[in-house]
Structure formats: C-alpha cells, structure tokens
Amino acid sequence: MTDRPDLPLLVTGATGVLGREVLRHARATGRPVRALTRRTAPPADADTHWYTGDFTAGTGLDPAFTGADAVIHCASDPRHPKNDLPAFRHLLEAARRAGVRHVVNISIVGVDRIPLAYYRIKRQGEELLAASGLGWTNLRATQFPQLLDGMLRPLGRLPVLPMPSRTPVQPVDPAEVAARLVALALGDPVGHAPDLAGPETRPATDLAAAWLRARGSRRPVLPVHLPGRAGRLLREGALTSPGHADGTRTWDDYLAARH
Ligand SMILES: NC(=O)c1ccc[n+]([C@@H]2O[C@H](COP(=O)([O-])OP(=O)(O)OC[C@H]3O[C@@H](n4cnc5c(N)ncnc54)[C@H](OP(=O)(O)O)[C@@H]3O)[C@@H](O)[C@H]2O)c1
C-alpha cells in the first residue's frame, strides 16, 4: 500500500519526552497530525487533533486510528512494564481494525540481550509486531539524556554518586530519534530498521562526573561493580550500538543546555 499524504499520521504517547518531539517533526511534514493521550483534557493545540485513549484498557482507540495512514507508537509505561504487553496487543488490534498502512514502533538497543523486565516486554512487543501481518517498522534507539538525568537526580543527593563501573552508554537526543521515526513512517515498512545511537560512547561513571560538574557539585562518583549476567552484558556494551552512532547531539551539549 503506498503512502497517502492526505491521510493523518497518528502519534501515540504524544505527551512524553519522545512523543512531543515526534509531534513536532510530524507537524513539519505538513501532513494532518493526530495525537493520543490518556488525559481527558488533552493539550490545547490548533495544529493537532488530540484523542483520549488508553492502550492498557484498550479504550478510545478506534476514533484515533480510523483513517490514519501511519501510527508512530511512543506510548509506554515503564513503571508498570506488565501493562505494556496488553497495551501492545490493543495497538495492533486497533491498527488492524482501522486498516492502518504502517505501524512504526520505538524500541531500545539491547532488548534482545539484557534480562530486565521492561526490556523483555519491549522484545515481546517487537515479536508481536513482526507477527502481526501489518506493515511494520521497528527502530531501536539508545538511552535519551533525559532518562539518564532523571536517574542521576536522586543519586546526586547522596554523599557519593554510585554508578555501574566499566559500563559504556551512548545517549541519543530524542529529537533526532523523532526525526528518524517520522522519516520511517512516511516510507514503506522495512521491518527492523538500523539502530539509532548517540555520537559518543562513554563510561556511565564519566557521564555522571560530567553531570556533577555541570551542577557545580564536587561530590565524587563511586564506581560499583554490578553482579550477575545483566551486569556483565552491560559492561560488554549491550546498551550501545557503536556501528550506528548517527546522532549528533552529545551528553555535554545536553548538559550545557539543561544546567
Ligand atoms: N527514555 C529512553 O531513554 C528511551 C530510549 C529508547 C527508547 N525509548 C522508548 O521510547 C518510548 C517513549 O519513551 P519516553 O521516554 O518518551 O516515555 P515517556 O516520557 O514516559 O512517555 C510515554 C508516554 O506514553 C503515554 N502512555 C503511557 N501509558 C499509556 C497507556 N496505557 N495508554 C496511552 N498512552 C500511554 C503517556 O502519555 P499520557 O500520560 O499523556 O497518556 C506518556 O506521555 C518508549 O517506548 C520507550 O521504551 C525510550
């Protein structure tokens, strides 16, 4: 099925860190844009048609999906990972009912390797998508600086800041991920797209030290050896994708703008 420029793009999770950026890039295409949130009072916004729906409950989805050309799925609930699987099934059912041409999903580099509950669920979502019979594209990205920042904040109040030792990370700007997602959505479904990772790979301890400096803190970073299989995989670089360092905005760029 070919791209229908007159039909809307639907962005899910459109109030989130990534979704907000996807919305911005989707609007810039000049296409009609729809956005989905659980909020009963969505943001007031003349350029976007907002819908209220909940993927976990499976409610309110049909009005948003009906007539959409492509869906860029950024909705996720990492605090309740178990919700994401029924939510994903509801996404696919709604897309099938509506005859959506292309479902574009955001996933995470390392979901196929790292034994964390949220990552396992993301991987299962990828498998459901691949078996759905829908036109689909899946993009795996590395961590957003906002996520790392959010993780560092509570740790930064401790006298020393504990961080996993010898663990490389490769943060990528969500605006760059958003641009890639929108470009993918406008094209034909490609299945698994090449990863998108940030421009530099640095030890997590190094990022934490830069974060402390940016906040004017002299507290030290305490390297902590993470035990077990997950710790070993993290040290081996399971969160990184060095062959796909296509992002341009660095951690230091983020810190300079944020702090
Ligand atoms: N953060 C990272 O470093 C990173 C890296 C790579 C990939 N990703 C992936 O990128 C996606 C977005 O991440 P993010 O950091 O932007 O997350 P986020 O800021 O937490 O945004 C997620 C959005 O999902 C919506 N949502 C949650 N549960 C929902 C439900 N049951 N029904 C409908 N909407 C629901 C929420 O919107 P409302 O509250 O308005 O409903 C929320 O704004 C996720 O799939 C994540 O796995 C994230």
The ligand as an SDF file (V2000), in Angstrom:
LIG
                    3D

 48 52  0  0  0  0  0  0  0  0999 V2000
   13.6970    7.0780   27.5760 N   0  0  0  0  0  0  0  0  0  0  0  0
   14.6760    6.4970   26.8710 C   0  0  0  0  0  0  0  0  0  0  0  0
   15.8710    6.6690   27.1440 O   0  0  0  0  0  0  0  0  0  0  0  0
   14.3020    5.6110   25.6950 C   0  0  0  0  0  0  0  0  0  0  0  0
   15.3030    5.1160   24.8550 C   0  0  0  0  0  0  0  0  0  0  0  0
   14.9490    4.3170   23.7670 C   0  0  0  0  0  0  0  0  0  0  0  0
   13.6040    4.0210   23.5330 C   0  0  0  0  0  0  0  0  0  0  0  0
   12.6600    4.5010   24.3860 N   0  0  0  0  0  0  0  0  0  0  0  0
   11.2380    4.1690   24.1390 C   0  0  0  0  0  0  0  0  0  0  0  0
   10.6050    5.3650   23.6980 O   0  0  0  0  0  0  0  0  0  0  0  0
    9.2360    5.3380   24.0970 C   0  0  0  0  0  0  0  0  0  0  0  0
    8.8780    6.6650   24.7510 C   0  0  0  0  0  0  0  0  0  0  0  0
    9.7560    6.8980   25.8290 O   0  0  0  0  0  0  0  0  0  0  0  0
    9.6860    8.2770   26.6300 P   0  0  0  0  0  0  0  0  0  0  0  0
   10.9450    8.3740   27.3910 O   0  0  0  0  0  0  0  0  0  0  0  0
    9.2440    9.3750   25.7270 O   0  0  0  0  0  0  0  0  0  0  0  0
    8.4920    7.9210   27.6510 O   0  0  0  0  0  0  0  0  0  0  0  0
    7.5590    8.9200   28.4680 P   0  0  0  0  0  0  0  0  0  0  0  0
    8.1180   10.2830   28.5150 O   0  0  0  0  0  0  0  0  0  0  0  0
    7.2470    8.2110   29.7640 O   0  0  0  0  0  0  0  0  0  0  0  0
    6.2460    8.9540   27.5850 O   0  0  0  0  0  0  0  0  0  0  0  0
    5.4220    7.8340   27.4410 C   0  0  0  0  0  0  0  0  0  0  0  0
    4.0180    8.3090   27.1110 C   0  0  0  0  0  0  0  0  0  0  0  0
    3.1860    7.1460   26.9670 O   0  0  0  0  0  0  0  0  0  0  0  0
    1.8740    7.5190   27.3210 C   0  0  0  0  0  0  0  0  0  0  0  0
    1.2230    6.3200   27.8920 N   0  0  0  0  0  0  0  0  0  0  0  0
    1.6610    5.5530   28.9320 C   0  0  0  0  0  0  0  0  0  0  0  0
    0.7920    4.5570   29.1590 N   0  0  0  0  0  0  0  0  0  0  0  0
   -0.2180    4.6990   28.2580 C   0  0  0  0  0  0  0  0  0  0  0  0
   -1.4150    3.9830   28.0040 C   0  0  0  0  0  0  0  0  0  0  0  0
   -1.7570    2.9290   28.7350 N   0  0  0  0  0  0  0  0  0  0  0  0
   -2.2120    4.4110   27.0050 N   0  0  0  0  0  0  0  0  0  0  0  0
   -1.9010    5.5040   26.2680 C   0  0  0  0  0  0  0  0  0  0  0  0
   -0.7650    6.2300   26.4540 N   0  0  0  0  0  0  0  0  0  0  0  0
    0.0530    5.8300   27.4470 C   0  0  0  0  0  0  0  0  0  0  0  0
    1.9810    8.6350   28.3470 C   0  0  0  0  0  0  0  0  0  0  0  0
    1.1040    9.6520   27.9460 O   0  0  0  0  0  0  0  0  0  0  0  0
   -0.1840   10.1190   28.8200 P   0  0  0  0  0  0  0  0  0  0  0  0
    0.2360   10.0760   30.2740 O   0  0  0  0  0  0  0  0  0  0  0  0
   -0.4400   11.5110   28.3050 O   0  0  0  0  0  0  0  0  0  0  0  0
   -1.2580    9.1510   28.4800 O   0  0  0  0  0  0  0  0  0  0  0  0
    3.4110    9.1590   28.1970 C   0  0  0  0  0  0  0  0  0  0  0  0
    3.4560   10.5060   27.8120 O   0  0  0  0  0  0  0  0  0  0  0  0
    9.0680    4.1000   24.9750 C   0  0  0  0  0  0  0  0  0  0  0  0
    8.5320    3.0730   24.1770 O   0  0  0  0  0  0  0  0  0  0  0  0
   10.4780    3.7480   25.3810 C   0  0  0  0  0  0  0  0  0  0  0  0
   10.6620    2.3610   25.6250 O   0  0  0  0  0  0  0  0  0  0  0  0
   12.9660    5.3060   25.4420 C   0  0  0  0  0  0  0  0  0  0  0  0
  1  2  1  0
  2  3  2  0
  2  4  1  0
  4  5  1  0
  4 48  2  0
  5  6  2  0
  6  7  1  0
  7  8  2  0
  8  9  1  0
  8 48  1  0
  9 10  1  0
  9 46  1  0
 10 11  1  0
 11 12  1  0
 11 44  1  0
 12 13  1  0
 13 14  1  0
 14 15  2  0
 14 16  1  0
 14 17  1  0
 17 18  1  0
 18 19  2  0
 18 20  1  0
 18 21  1  0
 21 22  1  0
 22 23  1  0
 23 24  1  0
 23 42  1  0
 24 25  1  0
 25 26  1  0
 25 36  1  0
 26 27  1  0
 26 35  1  0
 27 28  2  0
 28 29  1  0
 29 30  1  0
 29 35  2  0
 30 31  1  0
 30 32  2  0
 32 33  1  0
 33 34  2  0
 34 35  1  0
 36 37  1  0
 36 42  1  0
 37 38  1  0
 38 39  2  0
 38 40  1  0
 38 41  1  0
 42 43  1  0
 44 45  1  0
 44 46  1  0
 46 47  1  0
M  CHG  2   8   1  16  -1
M  END
$$$$
